[in-house]
Amino acid sequence: MAKDQLIVLHSFVGNIDGADVIFRAGETIDATHKAVKKWPDFFGEPKATQHTVEQATAAPGEKRS
């Protein structure tokens, strides 16, 4: 995820330029979006969600060290 992206912390509906906009918790939004400036407490830095899983056993013909 790019550094210039934020995550919506709580679902809410906000009025921007006369139009209602729905923001859903967990969605990403561009850090320069008008909503971020208007309601900064509703957005935060995304947390790393990518996990590395170690292989538990050796594959056939492979030795574990």
Residue, then its C-alpha position, 0 to 999 in steps of 0.5 A: m500500500a502506498k504511503d499516501q494512502l490512509i485507512v478509514l477508522h470508522s464508517f461514516v457519511g460526510n457531506i463534501d461539496g454538497a454531496d453525501v459521501i459514504f466512508r466505510a471502515g477499513e477502506t483506503i483513501d488518498a491522503t490528499h482527499k478533502a475528507v481527510k482535511k475536514w475529519p482527520d480523526f476518522f483516518g489513520e495509517p494502514k497497518a501491515t497485513q502481509h504475513t510471511v508463513e514459514q514452511a513447517t516441514a521439509a519438502p520431498g528430497e529437502k533437509r531442514s536445518 
